[in-house]
């Protein structure tokens, strides 16, 4: 057999062998977890100075990727959203729940509860 054909067959076999495990791993990956937080701060300055730094550290340690953080909100249908809305993405719903119920975030919430009311929920994302 000519060396070119051997090399071509080896490359093709390598691609086929490598593609199977990648597909299997991709199929086993957990869908992401999303957290939506509505915040109504009674004292926005104290909230920003005292709560946000400690909460931010706790959430960063949990691996959050912020998709929306404050900013303008508009009601499309139903009750209007709170004054401040945060949407975060985690690697899984379990990771989101562990972060928001973990000791670091719960300690920060002791401060946050002095200055704001929170509504927080998590949802499992669609598998990609």
C-alpha positions, 0 to 999 in steps of 0.5 A: 500500500502506498504511504499516502494512502496509509497516512490518509487512512490513519488520519481518518481513523484517528478522527473517527476514534476521537469523535465518538468520545467527544460526542459521548461527553457532550451528550452527558454534559449537564445543562446550565443553571440560570438565576433570576434575582429581583431586588427592591433596595430601600437604601441603594447607597448602603446596599451598594457599599455594604452588601454588593462587595461581599455578595459579589465575592460569594457569587464569583466563587460559585462561578456565576457569569452575569448576563444582566446586572441592573440596567433598564427593565420593561414589562411586556406582560403582567406585573412590572419587574423590580427596580433592579434585576440580575440574571446569572448563569452557572455551570448547572442548576445544582451549582447555582443552588449551592452558591445561593444557599451556601454560607458565604452568600447567606452571610452576605444576605444578613447585610443585604436584608437590611437594605433590600427585599429579594426575590430569587429563583433558579431554572435549569437551562435547555441542553445545547 
